[in-house]
């Protein structure tokens, strides 16, 4: 159960959920790792920040906005924990999404800035099966994480989400995500659609401490969205606050 806090503006007998703090991702010491860890933090910076969509990758099913079903993971348990995170690097939009139309979100860990996301504590097998589905592969085989844990980056193939990145650790547990093999300087940027930005914003707001206006400003500065999507335009996409 989440910790409870009380707000002086609220009824003194009404407890409200505490806002989760953004987790600090500590740089990984680059040494040859021990045998693969049993658990890892899967850091999502795109549509899988939203739990409804992540659930389709874990338990199987059709995620919101998609048209085809995912087979799911061998282990269909929900993540042990999910926490908001910030990583060094940049979110940018490129290539054309068949699901959302417009640019897809990618992570460039070499670019200046900070990228926001949500880290899910899962088993290594679950991470492997989520990655396989993102890479349009059949899930069922565990990834060899030794290269990415040693070097911080490991390209499994040339595809859009076939490059593993380990930016560091949370509570001494490795953080792993996946992105494209190129950097934002090596690809043509593409403007994301309203539906995609709305979904990313919803995932960030569901993750924890970020406000609606702050989220709109963050997304408006990301390469591919910057110059087209202003904070006011993104803010207008969001449903009215309850």
N, C-alpha and C positions, 0 to 999 in steps of 0.2 A: 504494500500500500504506500502511496506517495506520502511524503511528509505534509503536515498541515500547518498553515499559517493563518493568522487572523489580521484582518484589515480594520483600522479604526473607523472607516466609513461604513463597514458592514455591521449587521446585527452582532453584538458581542458574543452571542451563543452560536453563530453560524461559522463553521470552519470552511475555508476555501483551499483548493489545492495549491501548493507552493509552485512558483514558476521555476522550472529546472534551469540550472546555471549552465552556461556554455562550457563544454569540456575543453581543457587545454591538451592539445596533441603534442607530446614531447618528442623531439627528434630521435630517430632510431640510431643507436650505436651500430655502425656498420662492421659487424663481425660475422664469421660463419656461424649460422644459427644451429641450435640444437634440433632434435627431431621436431617435426611440424607441430605447432600448438594445437590443442584440442578446440580452442575457441579463438575467434578473431572479431574485431569490430569491422563490420562492413559499412563503410562510409558512403552514403548516398548523397549526391548533390543535385540530383534531377528528380524525375517523377517518382522514384522509389522512396523519397522522403515521406510520401503520403502512405499511411499504413494500409489503406484499402488496396492500393496498387501493389505494395510489397507482398501482401497476403496472397495475391494471385501467383506470385513467383514461388512462394513457399508452399502453400496448400493446394495450388492448382486453380485454374479458372481463368475467366476473361477479366483483365484489369480495366478500370474505368478509362474510357476513351479509346480502347482497343477493339479489334474485331475478331481476334483469334484467341483461343484458349492456350494457356501455358500448362505444361504437364506438372509443374511443381517440383518440390525437393523430395528426396528420399526420406528425409526427416522433416515432418510437417509441423513441428512445434513452432510456436511463435517465438520471436527473439526474446532472450532472457531480459534484456534492457534495451531501451532506445533513448539516446541523449542528443541534444544539440551540440554541434561542433563547429569550429572554425579552423581552416587549414591554410597554410601558406599557398599562394597561387591565385589563379583566376578562373572563373566560370566564363565561358564564351559560347557563342552559337554559330554553328556551321552545318553544312550538308543539308539535305532535305528529309524531314521526317514524314514517313508514309502514314503514320498514325495521327500526328498533330498538324501536319503541313508546316512549312516554315522551318527555321533552323533548329537543330538538336543542341542540347547542352553537353558540353565537354569540359574537362578539367585539365588545365595546364599548370602543373606544379612548379614550372620554371618561371612563370610570369610573375610580375610584382602584384601585390595585393593580398586580399584574404577572401577565401571562398567559404560560404556558409553551407551547412548540410546537417544531416542527421545520421548518427552512427548507431547501428544495430548490432548487439552482441549475439553472434550466431556461432554455430559449430563450423569447423573447417569444411565439412561435407556440405553444409547448407550454403556457405559462400561459394563453393565450387559449383553447386547446382544453379544458384542464382546467376553466377557468371556465365555458365553454359547457355542459359536461356537468353541472356543479354547478347551473347555472341552467336545466337541462332544455331546452337549446337544441342544435341540431345544430352540432358543431364544424366549423371550416373557414375562419374569417375572423379575422384579427388584430385585437385590441382596440386602440383609440386610447388609449394610456396618458398622453397629454400632460396631460389634466385632473387625473388622480390624482397624477401626479408634481409638478404645479404646486401643487395645492391640498391634497393629502394625503387627499382623499376624493372619490369620484365615483359617483353613483347611476346605474346603467345602466337601472334599472327598479325596480318596487315589490316584486319577489320576495324570497324569503328570503335568497338569496345573490347578489343582483344589485348590491350596493354594494361598489365597490373601495376599499381603504384602503392607503395607503403610509405606514407609521409611521416609516420612515427608511431607512438603508442599512447594508450590511455590506461592508467592503472597497470602499467607494465604489459598490457596485452596489445599485440600489433593491430594497427589500423590498416585496412586494405581497401582499395577501390579500383575501378577500371575506367579507362578512357581510351582515346585514339592514340595512335603511334606518333602523330604529328603534333606540332605546337600551334598556337593561334597565329603565329607569324608565318606559318607555312601553308595556310589553307584560306580559302575565300570565306569570309564571314557571311552569314545569312540571317536575316531578321526572323526572330521567333514569332509564332502566331499568338493571337490573344488567348486562345484556349490553352496553349502550353504555358504561357506566363501565368495565367490564372491558376493552373494546377501547381506550378512551382511555388507560387505565393502561398497557396493553401497548405502545401507541405511544410513550408517554413513557419507559417503561423501555427500550425499544429505541433511543430517541433518544440516550441518553448518560448523564449524570452523576447523575440523580436516583435515590434509593433507593426501595424498595417502600413503606416507612412514610412517607417524605416525599411521595411521589406520592399516597398515600391521604389524607394530611392536606391537600394542595393541593386535590384534587378535592372534598373534604368541605366546603371553605369557599366554593365557587363558588355564586353565587345560583341557586336552583332545586334544588341538591343540599343546600345547607346546611340543617340542622335536621331532615333526614330521613336522609341518608347520613352516618353517623359514620365517622371514620378506621378504626375496627375493622371495621365492616361492609364498607367498600371493600377493606380489606386482605384480608379473608376471601374476596373474589371472585378474588383473584389465585392463579395456580398456585403450587405449592410451589417455592421457590427451588432451582435445581440444586445 
